[in-house]
Amino acid sequence: MDDIVKAALKKWPNVPDCYGWLALDARGDWYMRDDSIQAAGPFPQVKGSRVNHDKLKEFINRNYDHDERGAWFFQNGPQRVYLQLEASPLVLVVRKAGEGAQACYVVETHTGQAVQQIRACWLDEHGRLFLDTDRGFGVVRSMDMDAAADAVEAGIWAPQEMPFAEMPGRFHYDLNPQPVRRT
């Protein structure tokens, strides 16, 4: 987390959380969702405005985290902005390096963190490939499925089938976090 964000948290510790205003699609793109977009329909059917500004994307990436409920958020200064997720909290970029027996597969998160270990992989009913990694659980970006398919065909990854609806519970993440009700 950025030092400026940590300082803002100390200076303004009681800023209310925000819900529904930011989303992450299965390609690793961030989307801003103002009131009118939220009223027009749920994410991902109505996405909103894609964040294109490189410095803003880098800031979001550096300050992206999750709480104990499995709700993922962007810590925007003193305000926690909870995200809506299309598929998973991480979107994984897969690159193939080399050919034949010398081939290896480099994986990183959409936030730019290198993945060192793939623990397991799953295929859902939509044909999407998900990896459980040392960085967390994520969907392989659709544009990287050729490289991922090569890893499967080479026997490096052996996907098991799992219905998508079971994944958030099994891997402890919330696709659409809501405010915690205090009683």
VEXLUM-268241 format. One line per field, with one value per residue (C-alpha): x, z, y; residue number from 1. Coordinates in nm, 4 decimals. Layout:
<milums>
u <- X/...
w <- Z/...
v <- Y/...
num <- NUM/...
</milums>
This chain:
<milums>
u <- 0.0000/0.1279/0.2662/0.0321/-0.2643/-0.1384/-0.1015/-0.4549/-0.5925/-0.4277/-0.5478/-0.9092/-0.9795/-1.3607/-1.4374/-1.7330/-1.6740/-1.7967/-1.9713/-2.0477/-1.8386/-1.5469/-1.5385/-1.2865/-1.3742/-1.2362/-0.9823/-0.8192/-0.9756/-1.1022/-1.4414/-1.5856/-1.9591/-2.1371/-2.4984/-2.6501/-2.4469/-2.5389/-2.9071/-2.8802/-2.7945/-2.5641/-2.1978/-2.0772/-2.3873/-2.3471/-1.9782/-1.9426/-1.6394/-1.3139/-1.0215/-0.7668/-0.5360/-0.2109/-0.1179/-0.4661/-0.4525/-0.1082/-0.2421/-0.5396/-0.3111/-0.0780/-0.3639/-0.5774/-0.6402/-0.9078/-1.0614/-1.1330/-1.4744/-1.3085/-1.4348/-1.1802/-1.1302/-0.9213/-0.7924/-0.8402/-0.6732/-0.8887/-1.1821/-1.2176/-1.3874/-1.5275/-1.5207/-1.7591/-1.5790/-1.6810/-1.5001/-1.2300/-1.0187/-0.7158/-0.6844/-0.3800/-0.1554/0.0196/0.3202/0.5002/0.8772/1.0736/0.9626/0.9442/1.1029/1.2585/0.9238/0.8231/0.5187/0.5417/0.2347/0.1654/-0.1393/-0.3222/-0.1615/0.1873/0.2877/0.4908/0.3381/0.5920/0.3689/0.0578/-0.1052/-0.3989/-0.6210/-0.9879/-1.2050/-1.5580/-1.8671/-1.7937/-1.4492/-1.2634/-0.9402/-0.8754/-0.5485/-0.4881/-0.1508/0.0805/-0.0648/-0.4252/-0.7033/-0.7580/-0.8989/-0.6637/-0.7161/-0.8980/-0.6286/-0.3725/-0.5653/-0.3402/-0.0376/-0.2436/-0.3747/-0.0153/0.0659/-0.2328/-0.1413/0.2190/0.0892/0.2198/-0.1311/-0.4066/-0.7390/-1.0237/-1.3823/-1.5693/-1.8927/-1.8271/-2.0923/-1.8805/-1.5573/-1.6241/-1.7140/-1.4273/-1.1662/-1.3168/-1.4025/-1.7159/-1.8230/-2.0452/-1.9685/-2.2344/-2.2052/-2.1836/-2.5045/-2.4449/-2.7029
w <- 0.0000/-0.0843/0.2017/0.1078/0.1495/0.4903/0.5987/0.4825/0.6800/0.9961/0.9336/0.8461/1.0082/0.9914/0.6234/0.5192/0.2811/-0.0767/-0.2685/-0.6349/-0.7821/-0.9092/-1.0818/-1.2262/-1.5367/-1.6427/-1.8728/-1.5901/-1.6748/-1.4052/-1.4550/-1.2856/-1.2133/-1.1131/-0.9888/-1.3391/-1.4518/-1.1370/-1.1958/-1.5591/-1.4574/-1.2740/-1.3474/-1.5840/-1.8044/-1.7674/-1.7163/-1.6939/-1.7936/-1.8396/-1.6535/-1.9230/-1.7384/-1.6759/-1.3526/-1.2075/-1.2997/-1.1355/-0.8202/-0.8033/-0.8607/-0.5767/-0.3316/-0.4158/-0.1271/0.0522/0.3963/0.6222/0.4529/0.1159/-0.0130/-0.2418/-0.2359/-0.3583/-0.0709/-0.2126/0.0479/0.3591/0.1736/0.1073/-0.2301/-0.2496/-0.5931/-0.7981/-0.9633/-1.2870/-1.2252/-0.9574/-0.7528/-0.9767/-1.3523/-1.4598/-1.7528/-1.8988/-2.1299/-2.2926/-2.3103/-2.5282/-2.7327/-2.6947/-2.3861/-2.3041/-2.2833/-1.9566/-1.8587/-1.6874/-1.4935/-1.3309/-1.1844/-1.3538/-1.0867/-1.2079/-0.9324/-1.0411/-0.9623/-0.8337/-0.7772/-0.9356/-0.6757/-0.8862/-1.1779/-1.2660/-1.5706/-1.5291/-1.7392/-1.9563/-2.0574/-1.8386/-1.6759/-1.3126/-1.1215/-0.7475/-0.7058/-0.4320/-0.5071/-0.4779/-0.6967/-1.0470/-1.3920/-1.6884/-1.9177/-2.2345/-2.4624/-2.2906/-2.3321/-2.6182/-2.3870/-2.1056/-2.3385/-2.4318/-2.0612/-2.0219/-2.3335/-2.2094/-1.8831/-1.6729/-1.5569/-1.5155/-1.4772/-1.2829/-1.3525/-1.1065/-1.1515/-1.1418/-0.8711/-0.6289/-0.6765/-0.4623/-0.1596/-0.2022/-0.2578/-0.0135/-0.2273/-0.2802/-0.6327/-0.5091/-0.1516/0.0420/0.3534/0.6792/0.8771/1.2346/1.4877
v <- 0.0000/0.3480/0.5596/0.8444/0.6074/0.4912/0.8559/0.9377/0.6421/0.7767/1.1316/1.0354/0.6969/0.7049/0.7646/0.5440/0.2555/0.2766/-0.0044/-0.0601/0.2212/0.0120/-0.3258/-0.5718/-0.7703/-1.1090/-0.9414/-0.7461/-0.4104/-0.1724/-0.0035/0.3038/0.2649/0.5840/0.5989/0.6053/0.3026/0.1111/0.1935/0.0756/-0.2805/-0.5175/-0.5747/-0.7197/-0.6793/-0.3018/-0.2345/0.1411/0.3467/0.1574/0.3111/0.3981/0.6360/0.4454/0.6258/0.5680/0.1977/0.1702/0.3422/0.1043/-0.1957/-0.0966/-0.0425/-0.3465/-0.5868/-0.7888/-0.8064/-1.1038/-1.1554/-1.2163/-0.8817/-0.7146/-0.3399/-0.0503/0.1611/0.5114/0.7282/0.7004/0.5436/0.1722/0.1165/-0.2384/-0.3975/-0.6005/-0.8916/-1.0592/-1.3878/-1.3767/-1.1353/-1.1849/-1.1982/-1.3952/-1.3140/-1.6207/-1.6071/-1.8980/-1.8705/-2.1115/-2.4110/-2.7869/-2.9408/-2.6016/-2.4221/-2.2605/-2.0566/-1.7219/-1.6113/-1.2758/-1.1069/-0.8207/-0.6001/-0.6966/-0.9412/-1.2436/-1.5827/-1.8326/-2.1362/-2.2841/-2.5108/-2.6333/-2.5391/-2.5666/-2.5347/-2.3993/-2.4735/-2.1668/-2.2957/-2.0463/-2.1634/-2.0676/-2.1075/-2.1290/-1.9581/-1.8346/-1.4859/-1.6026/-1.7340/-1.6012/-1.6536/-1.6779/-1.3816/-1.4912/-1.3485/-1.5776/-1.9025/-2.0200/-2.0224/-2.1751/-2.4472/-2.5301/-2.5731/-2.8066/-3.0072/-3.0367/-3.1847/-2.8947/-2.8022/-3.0612/-2.8833/-3.0339/-2.9333/-2.7133/-2.5168/-2.1439/-2.0945/-2.3019/-2.1068/-1.7962/-2.0097/-2.2518/-1.9798/-1.7289/-1.4278/-1.2217/-1.1217/-0.8380/-0.7313/-0.5431/-0.3271/-0.5196/-0.4753/-0.3771/-0.4897
num <- 1/2/3/4/5/6/7/8/9/10/11/12/13/14/15/16/17/18/19/20/21/22/23/24/25/26/27/28/29/30/31/32/33/34/35/36/37/38/39/40/41/42/43/44/45/46/47/48/49/50/51/52/53/54/55/56/57/58/59/60/61/62/63/64/65/66/67/68/69/70/71/72/73/74/75/76/77/78/79/80/81/82/83/84/85/86/87/88/89/90/91/92/93/94/95/96/97/98/99/100/101/102/103/104/105/106/107/108/109/110/111/112/113/114/115/116/117/118/119/120/121/122/123/124/125/126/127/128/129/130/131/132/133/134/135/136/137/138/139/140/141/142/143/144/145/146/147/148/149/150/151/152/153/154/155/156/157/158/159/160/161/162/163/164/165/166/167/168/169/170/171/172/173/174/175/176/177/178/179/180/181/182/183
</milums>
